[in-house]
Amino acid sequence: MSIVGQSIAHDSAVGHVTGSAPFIEDLPLPHDALHVGFAGSKFASGKVLSIDVSAALKIPGVVAIYTAHDMPGENFFGPHFRDEPFLAEGEVLYVGQPVVAIAAESLQALAVAREKVKIEIEPIEPILSIERSMELGRFIGPGRKIIKGDAPAEIKNAPRQLSGVFHIGGQEQFYLESQAAIAYPGEQGQVVVHSSTQNPTEVQHVVADALGLSQHQVVCLCKRMGGGFGGKETQAVIPAVLVALVAFKTGRTARIVYSKDDDMCSTGKRHAYRVEWQAGFDLQGRIAGVAVKFFSNGGCSADLSLAVLERSLLHFDNSYYLPHVEMIGQVCFTNIPSNTAFRGFGGPQGMIAIENIISEIARDLQLDPYQVQLRNLYGVDERNITPYGQIVRKNHLPEIMSTLAASSQYHARRTAIETANSKDKLKLRGIAITPMKFGISFTTKFLNQGNALVNLYTDGTIQVSTGATEMGQGVNTKIRQLVADEFGLPFDRVLLMPTSTEKNPNTSPTAASASTDLNGTAAVRACQILKDRLAPFAAAKLAVWDLGVSESAECIHFENGEVFDRRNPEQRIPFGQLCREARLARIDLGARGFYATPGVDYNRDTGRGNPFLYYTQGAAVAEVEIDRFTGDLRVPRVDLLIDIGQSINPAIDRGQVIGGFIQGMGWVTAEALIYNDKGALLSHSPTTYKIPAITDLPPILNCEFFDNDDNTENVARSKAVGEPPLMLAISVWTAVKHAISQAVPSEDLRVPATGEEILRQLSRQFSRAKAMGIGSIASAIESV
């Protein structure tokens, strides 16, 4: 029976729940290993006047302290531009920015030394908002735009027009394992770095640049991460460089593990956005033209902000055909840590922007948003070209929407909710359905590649090495299943090895939901190379001329740990025996596979092309309940339907769908990043930053896979499942909009819809509350 398609447990599941799976902080260290930390800026913007480390160096156990001037090579890095320092040099750009690196023999000495470092800074007024950045014209990099048709003219000539400004908040990745790295010094100036990173190749390259080494002198390994969600795609490099610097300078092993407070204060988040929009539409809600300007909060440097912004533009259409559209985007500079990748990578911001517009159109026309959605939905054979010119092939959105609306009883429940809202003076409910179309591939073409090394051993077991990194999402388990299937072996005969730049060079980050696609396909290709070597050898051994079974490599089959000729299945060779005999015959039992995604090519200068290999599609129905007087929000029921093709591992994929949805629900309802007027993050711990708890999960959560076998472009006919489910949670936010619309004549609901934000909107209902006979309560709230 095929291993692919089975719900095999995550290969680290037992280790995760028992605590036996080692992370960076668990790895054994030599007796003379050093603990590394940093002293950072207390100002969001300023000029560094002096750095005094004399008192810190006198602390017993402190071995070394380094500043930017001690960096042997480059002190600046960045995937777009080299515009962010490892250690602040001359100026500081955000509160918590590392200024000096400290190496000590104990954590206690390290903590004392951090307090003893004196950094004199002349403060400069910081830029702390998108609006202030726009006012000053402080932008990062060139703008992005996609234009199709003549949106301004179509908006002007449409029967109805609407416009507005929409505010979208950021989000902390809140991975359980903070940024962490260990560096081991080697011979001839070499360094081996164990990093909690989604991008070992970037860590290798950046460490080499920082130390003035060549790339072949640095090896980066990653066994697993305790979560990443994009926050370790680029930002794992600073901790990696700090420990590499210490190891390089002292000749001793060095480890750094950020505290949760340091991690949240010093690393980037999901980008906050200001969205200015205009839409023209007819009386049925069909969009004639739409124009939108995205202004993202990039923080203090470029990082991946331009690519994130680009994906926002590429996903503004979400699931809708827009005949005339004008999208313009700009990254804004602010004095906070450089914002970075987060699950969805700009897609969520673009998609929630169009869903906000759809909801506003429906409110203006007094229609159910579902009607407006269907009238603008991409078609199957027509009205199926995106604003950037890619055809939406194999579009299942109409069927997904109608199927989910029926199975969730959306229409009946919406009617019942609106009836109940007219009578209930304490509670307010809402319901919404939201479609989702998410493009799968990196929008930077060269990243769409993967390589894999597959080694067969003479006992019939297999080791596989790829560029994919395991952060809990199950990519290793899926690749094990793919490889096991290729050779017809039990799952436990295959192991995925730690990701290492020594075995898999020049790899792409584990991101863009494409890691199983890229690395899994590369592994399958390596298996096919090995089978092509083994099949002729096996054919010679299995030939039975007397029975008319000649040598035929095409007839060799691998199944149930054995190899046989299909024409004579009774005669079989155990796979391990075949490997042993093949080695004796000097047949190479190792192979490297490579895969480059075909057909992807996007020209960002023209805003045209095919940036995606395919689309993952789905829809969600969410119901919410709001306390009218506290703003407290509950989500009593959610129904999810998602097309992920033929699932490689249904249990893991189900976990990804539900987990992604809940993380998205946190973004749109609860996770508020609060900074003070000095640029310091106030919500920097679990006590002040509210991620969804177990009590926030919907009591009724129906999750179904849409039956689909047509994704022939991808490995095992599967579809990516990492990021797309997060966008299904937009339905929770639009359900809140529906609820509030039942109480107030207008609203400008922001993201996230926290209790405070909901109360801000409901404050417009005081006059209505008095008319309902509860004036005293309304007055009490108003006075507060």
Beta strands, then each sheet from edge to edge (+ up, - down):
strand 1: 34-40
strand 2: 46-52
strand 3: 62-66
strand 4: 76-77
strand 5: 84-85
strand 6: 91-92
strand 7: 98-104
strand 8: 118-123
strand 9: 139-148
strand 10: 160-168
strand 11: 180-185
strand 12: 191-195
strand 13: 218-222
strand 14: 254-257
strand 15: 273-281
strand 16: 287-299
strand 17: 325-333
strand 18: 427-440
strand 19: 449-456
strand 20: 462-466
strand 21: 494-496
strand 22: 499-500
strand 23: 556-559
strand 24: 562-565
strand 25: 568-574
strand 26: 590-596
strand 27: 601-603
strand 28: 608-610
strand 29: 614-627
strand 30: 633-643
strand 31: 700-705
sheet 1: 3+ 7- 1+ 14+ 11- 12+ 13+ 22-
sheet 2: 6+ 2- 8+
sheet 3: 4+ 5-
sheet 4: 9+ 17- 16- 15+ 10-
sheet 5: 18+ 29- 30+ 31+
sheet 6: 21+ 20+ 19- 26+
sheet 7: 23+ 24- 25+
sheet 8: 27+ 28-
end
